[in-house]
Amino acid sequence: MSLIERIKPLVEEIAFKTVNIDEPLYTSNLIDSMGTVDLAMMLEEEFDIKIDTRDIIESNFDSVNKLTDYIKSRLGE
């Protein structure tokens, strides 16, 4: 299973809707600050990583693609 296939359902669970992998999550108001915290915790559990609060920024979390790139960097891929 690819990273996108693992990340997309987590995002959709928080957004309560199907999302496109390039769809902006913040500017489209799909995820708010509490949703971001929940998503970060879900990602930590799914990938067995620790996400620094300084990494929870729009450039890392604003789409499924950006999240995938961020997770890849954390996993050393």
N, C-alpha and C positions, 0 to 999 in steps of 0.2 A: 504494500500500500504506500502510495506516495505521500509526501508531507502535506501537499494540498488536500489530498483525500482525508487526511487525519485532522487538519486544521479547520477546513470549511464547515464540517458539522458542528464544531465547537462554537464558531462564530455565529452560525445560524441559530444555535440554541440560545445564545445571548440576544441576538437581534430579533428573534421570533419570526423570522422569514427567510426565504431562500435568498442568497446573495451571490452576485457575480464576483469572480475572483479579483477583479480590478475595481469594484465598486467602493467608493470612499465611505468608510464607516462612521467617521465623525461629522464631516460636512453634510452627510445625508441624514444625520441624527439617528442612525441605526443603533449606535452604542453610546451610552453616556458614561460618566466617570465611574459609577458603581458597576456598570457592565464591564468596563475595562478592567477593574480590579478582579471581578469574577472570571473574566476571560484569562487574565494573567495566571490566576490560581489553577484554572483548568489546564492551561498550557504547561505549567510547572509539573502538574501531576501526569499529564499525557506523555511528556518527553523526559521526565525525571531530571529537570533542570531547575535552577534558581534564577528568577528574573529580578534584576536590580530595579528598584523603583525609578532610578534615573533613566532606565531603558524604556519605560512606559511613556513613549512620546509618539506623536503623530507619524513621524517618519518610519517608525517600526510597527505601528499598530493600526494604520489607517486603511488597510485592505488585506484580503487573504494573501495576495502576492507579497505585500510588505511583511506580513507576519511570517510567511514561508521563508523569505530571505533572512529575517532576523533569527528564526529558529535554526536555519542552516548554519548561520555564523556561530550560534551558541553550541551546536553539535559538532562544529569543526568540519562541516561538509563543504 
